[in-house]
Amino acid sequence: MAKSITVKVLDNCYLSPPPNSAPQTSLPLTFFDIPWLFFSPGQTLYFYEYPYSTSYFTSTAFPNLKHSLSLTLQQYYPFAGNLKSPPKPGKPELVYTEGDKVQLTLAESNGDFNHLSGEKQFLPLLAVQVTVFPNAGICIGLTHHNVACDGRTFNNFMKTWAWYYSLGPLGDYSSPIKSLPCYDRSVIIDTCGLEAIFLKDWWNRNSSQEIVAVGTQTNVDLSNMVRATFVMSLSDMERIKQWILAQCKRKNKSQPIHLSPSVLTCAFVWVCLLKTQVGVNEKCVGEEPIYFGFNAGGLARLEYPVPTTYFGNCIGFGRGMAKMNELLEEDGIIVAAEVFGNTVKRLDKSFFGGAEKWISDWEVMYGSELHVMVSGSPKLDLYETDFGWGRPKKIEEISIDTTRAISLTECRDLDGGIEVGLALPKPEMDAFVTLYTEGLKALP
C-alpha cells in the first residue's frame, strides 16, 4: 500500500520590511505590466538538500530565513504591497504602505523530497512557503504575480534574499548589496501607444465581469497530470543542428536563419509534443494552424536604455505559426526551427510589431493542447541561488500544470544544457518520453 503523504503546518507568519525602512510607494503599471493582469501567478519551487531534522531547521535556519527575507523586502518592498485596481479611468498600480507584509508559511512533509506536490494559492504579488523534509531537504515555494515583475527581477530578488541569508544572524548587514532595484518608471517609454490599448481591454473586461485569470484552466484534470524534466545537452543540440543542416543540403533547401540552443531545443520538443496528440486530438489533422509562443527579453531590443536592475516587466511576446501537416512530416523539426528562429529575428528587428494583439495572442496559447507556450528562460542562472546549503538540487515551475506551457531553465549539471519541464496527462507523457528519447537516438 502506498505511503500516505502528509503536510503539517508548523508556523504561519507575516513579514514586513524593518520599521520605517521602506518608503510609501505607488508604482503605476507600464504597458509591459498591464497584460499580466489577465494571467494567473507563477509558482516556483526551489529544492535544497538539507540532511538535518525539522527541529534543527526551525531553531537555526528558519529564524535567519525570516530575518533575511525582511531585509530583502526592505529593498524589494513592492512585493510586500498590493495590486490596486481602481475603476475606470484609473490605472492599476502597485501600492506599498508601512505595515504591508508577505505571508510566510513553514510546513513539514513526510513525502519523498524529490516528489513534492502541493496546494496552489492565488495570492496578491507574493507568498512564500518553506517545507521541510526531515533529514533530507527543504523546499522554498513562491507564488508571485507576474504583474509585479518579470523573471529577471524575480531572480534578482531571490539572489538578494540568498545573499542576506548567507551573511548569517551576526552578519554585517550594512555592507551594500551588489545592485539595488531601480523603481524609475520613466525609463519605460511607450512609443507605440500600447498602454491605452491594453488599459481599454482591461476596463472593458472588468466592467463586463469577463475577467478570468488565464491559466486557471478548469478543463485540466490535475489528478491525471504527470510532471517531468528532460535535459537537452549541448551535444544533443549540436546533433539536431547538424541533422537540420544535412537535410537542408540534401534537399537543396535554404537553412533556418537562427539556430540557437533555445531554438534547437524548442523545435525538437514542439514536434514531439504535437506527435503525442496524433490520434488523440481530432484537430491534429491537415493544415490546422499551430502556434508556438514565448516571452522575449526587451532590455537588448529596445531603442532606449533600461537598467538591468529595473523593477518590473520588460518582456514582449513572440508567436510563430506553422501548419499541422508540415510539423508532422519528416522535416517537421526544420519547419519548427525556421518558424521559431524567424520569430526571434522579427522581434530583434521590430520588437513591437503586432504588440497591440499581445493579450489576445497570449490567451490562445494558455491551456491549449496543441499550441505550445514557453515559460522561463535558460539565461537566468537560477541554479546559482545559493543560501549557503549549496546550489538547488532541483527547480520546478509548477504553474505549467494548468497553463500547459513548457518551462525552460539552464541545466544544473551539464554546462550549456537546458532543462525542459513538462506537465502532461500520463498517456501523453508516456508517448512524449518515447518520442523524445527515440528521436534523439535516431540522430546521427
N, C-alpha and C positions, 0 to 999 in steps of 0.2 A: 504494500500500500504506500502511495506517495506521501512523503512527509508534508505535514500541514505547515505552511509558511505564515508566520505571524509578524506583525509590525506593531510595536508598543511605543506610544508617545511618552517620552521621558520629561520633556520640557517644552514650553511654548512661550516665547518671549518676544518683545518688540524692541528694536534697536534704532536709535537716532544718532545723528552726528553729536559730538560733545556739545554741551550747552553753549549757545551764543557763538558757535564756531563757523556757522554757515549762514550766508545772507538770505533773507526772504527774497524769493525769486519767482518771476513769471517768464517762462520761455515760450513764445509763440511758436506753433508748429510751422515749419517751412514746407514748401511743395514736395520736398523729399520725404517728409514725415507723414503728411496727410493720407497718402494711400494706405498706410499701415493701420489707420483707424478701422479699416474694413476686415482686418485679419486677426486671427487668434494669436495668443502669445507663443513665444518659443519656449521650449523646455529642454534644458541641457543637464546631463549627468556627468560628473567628474568622479571616477573611481580611483581611490588610492589604497595601496597596500598599507595596512596598519595592524601588525600582529600583537595587539595588546587588548586587554579586557575593556569592557564598557566602563567600569568604574575608574580605570586609569585614564581613559579618554575624557570622561566628564570632570575629573578633578584636575587635569593638566591641560589638555588641548582645547577643550570647549570654552573655558573662560578666555583664553587667548584668541580663539576664533571670534568670540563676541566683541572683545575689545578692538581687535584689528578691523573687524567689519565696521564698527562705529567710526574708527579713524578714516577708513576708506570712504564712508558716506560723507565725511567732512569735505572731501574733495569731489565726490560724485553725488552731491546732495539731491539732485533731481530724482534719483532712484528712491529716495525716502518720501518723495512727494506724491502727487496725484495728477491724473489727467483731468482737466476741467474742460467740459464741452458746453459752452453757453449756447442759448438759442440763436437762430439767425438774426442779425448778420454777424454775430460774434464769432471769433476764430478760436478753435481749440488751442489749449496751451498746457504746458507742464508747470505746475504750481508747487513750490516748496515754501512752507512756513515753519517757524520754530515749533518743535514738538512732533513734527511728522516723523513717521517711523516705518521700518521694514519688519515684517514678521519673520522670525527665525524659529524653526521647529527642530527639536532633537528627538530622534527616534532610534529604536533598536530593532533589528530584524534577525531572525534565525534562519533566513534563507541563504541560498548559495550566493557568496559575494559576487560571483561572475554573472548572476542572472537576477537582476533586480527588476521587478515590475511594480509600479506604484500608482497611486491615485493621482489624477491630474486636477489641477485647480486653475480657475480663471481669475487672476488677481491683478489689481492695478499696478502697473510698472514693474514691481519686483517682489518676490517672496523666495525664501530660502529654506530648504530642509536638509539637515545633516543626518544621515542614517548610519548607525554603527553596526558592523557585522563582527561580533566579538571574536578577538584573536585572529582576524582575517583582514579586515579592511574597513574603510568608510566610503560613503558616497555623499558628495555635495551636489544636491539637486537645486536648480534655479528655474523659476518661472519668471520670464521677463517679457514685457510688452514691447514689440518691435517699434511701436510708435515713438518710443523714447530715443532709440539709437540703433545703429547697425552693428554687425558683428565685430567690426574694428573697434568701436567704442567699448562694447561689452568686454572684449578681450583685454583692453587696457584696464578696465575696472577690475577684472579678475586678477590680472598681473599685479595691480596695486594692492589688492587685498592679500595676495600671497606674500608680497614684499613686506607689508606691515606685520603679518603673522610671523614671518621668518626672523624678525628682529627680537621676538620673544617678549615676555612680560616686562623685562627690565631693559628693553632696547632703547636706543637713542632716537626717539620719535621726532626730534627736532631737525634731524638731517633731512634735506629736501628730497622728495621723490623725483624720479627720473624725468617725468613730464606731467605737468598739470593739465587738466582738461580745459579746452577753450570753449567758452559759452557765448562768444560773439556771433549772434545770428546774422549780422550784416555781411559776413563773409560769404553767405549763400545768396547768390544773385539770380532772381527769377527773370531770365532773359526771354522766356517764351510765353509768359503769362499763364503758367501751369497752375499756380496757386488758386486763381479764380476758377479755373475749370474743375479742379479737384474739390474745392470747397462747395461749389454748386452741386456737384454729385453728392457730397456728404449731406448737405442741407436737404436736398430733395428726398433722399432715402430716409433721413432722420425724421422729417416731417410726415412721411408716409408710413413710418414704422417698418420700413423694409430692412433695417439694419440687422443682419445676422452675420456674426463673425465667420468669414470664410475660413475653412479649415476645421470648424466644429461639425464635421460631416456626420449626419445621423444615419447615413446608409452604410457606414463602415462597421462591419462586425468585428469588434476588437477581441471577442472571445476566440476567434479562429485566426488571429493575426500572429505572425511569427516575425521576429526581428533578427537580422543577421548582418554581419560586417564582412565585406570582401576586400582583399588587398590587391591593388594593381601595382606591381613593381615596375621600376624603370625598364627592366629587361622585357617585361610584358608589353609595355608601351612601345618600345623600340621594335618588337616583333610585329605589332599591329601596324606601326608606321611603315615598316619595310614591306609588309604584305600589301598595304594600300598602294605604295609606290610601284611595286611589281605588277599589280593588277592593272593599274593605270597605263603602265608602259606596254604591257602585253596587249591591251585592248585599244591602245592608241587614244587614251582619254587624257584630258587635262587633269593635273594633280590638284587636290584641295590646297587652297592658298595658306591655310593656317593649321598646322598640326602640332599644337602644344600638348603637354601632358594632360591637361584637363579635357581638351577636345578629343584626344585619342581614348581616354578613359570613358568619357560620357558617350561617345559614339558607339563603343562596344557594348556598354551597359544598356543604352537606349534600344538597340536592336534585340538584345537578349530579352529585355523586359517585354517588348512588343510580341516576340515569338511565344511568350508564355500565354498570351491571350488568344492565339490561334485555336479555333475550335471551341473556345470558351465564351468569347465575346462576339455577338452577332455583327458588331460594327467593324470587326477586324477583317475586312474584305475590301477588294477593289481599290479605288482611288480616294478613299476617305482621307481627308487632310489630318495629319498628326503633328502636334506641336511639341516643341522642346523649349522650355523656358528656364531662365537663370537670372540671378542678380548680378549686376555688373558694377564694379567699383567706379566711382566718379572722380576720385582725387586726381588721377592721372589723365582723365579725359576732359575735364572742364577747361574752359578757356581762361579761367581766372584761378588764382591760388587759394587753396583751402588747407589750413594747418592739419597735419596728421593727427593732432590731439583734439580736433574739433569734436564736441559732444553733440551727437545727433546722427541723423541719417545722411549719407552722401553716396547713395547707390541708385542705379537705374535698373531697368528691366529689359532683358533681351528675349525675343521669342522667334524661333525659326520654325519653318514648316516644310514637311515633306509628305509625299503621298504614301499611303499604307503599302501598296504593292511594291513601290520602289525600295522601301526599307526591308521588306521581307524577301527580296530577291538576293541572288548570290553576292551582289556588290552593295548590299544594304549598309554595311559599315562605312563604305566610301561615301555614299549618299549622306549618311548621318554626319560624318566628319565635315563634309562640304557645307552642309546646312549650318552646323554649329560654328564652324570657322568663319563662314561668310557673315554670320550674325555678329560675331565678335568684331570683325573688321568694320562692319557697318557702324557699330557703336563707337569704334575708335574714330571714325570719320565724322559721324553725326550722332552724338550721344543722345540728343533729344528728338531725333527723328521718330515720329509716331508716338511721342511721350504722352500726348493728350488721351491716348487709349490704354495707358498702363493699367488702370484699375480694372477695366473690363477684360483686358488680356489676361491679367492675373486670375480673375475669377474663373475663367475657362479651364485654367490649369489645375487648380486645387481640387483634390478629391477624385480626379479623373482616373479611370483605369487604363486609358490609352495615352493621353498626353502626359508628358514627363516634366516635372519641375525639380530644379536643383536647389537644395538648401545648404548654406555654409560655403566655405572656401578652404582649399588646401594651403592658402597663403597666410593664414593667421597664426601659425605656430602655437596652437592651443596646448600641445603637449609640453610646452615649456612653462606651464603654470605650476610651479613647484612651491608648496607651502613649507617645505622642509622635510616632507615624507618621501621625496623622490618625485619623479615625473608621474603623471596619472598612468594607471595601468590601462585604462580604457576611458574614452569619451563617447557619449551617445547623445544624439538629438532625438528625443522620444516624441516630439510633436509630429514627426513623419508618420506615426501610426495612423493619424487621422487625415493628414494632408495628402498622403500617398506620394510625397516627394521622396527624392533620394538625397542623402546627406553626403557631403564631401569634406574630408578632413585630411590633413597631412598625416602620413603614416608614422606611427610611433617608433617602429623598429627598423624600417627599411628606408634608407636615405633616398629622398626623391620620390618615394612611393605615395600612393593615395589610398585612403580608406574610404570605401563606399558603403554607406549604411542604407539598408532597405527594410521595409515592413510590408509584408505581403500575406495573404491567406496561405495556409500551409501547402495546399496543392500547387499554387503558383510559385511558392518559394522552392519547392522540390524541383519543379520544372526549370526555374531560373538557375539553381545550383548546377544542374546537368548541362544546361546551355552554356553557362559561364565557364565551367571547368573544361568541358569538352571542346568548346570554341577556342580556348587558349591553347589546349593540347594540339589542336589541328593546325595551328600556325607553324610555319617553318622556323 
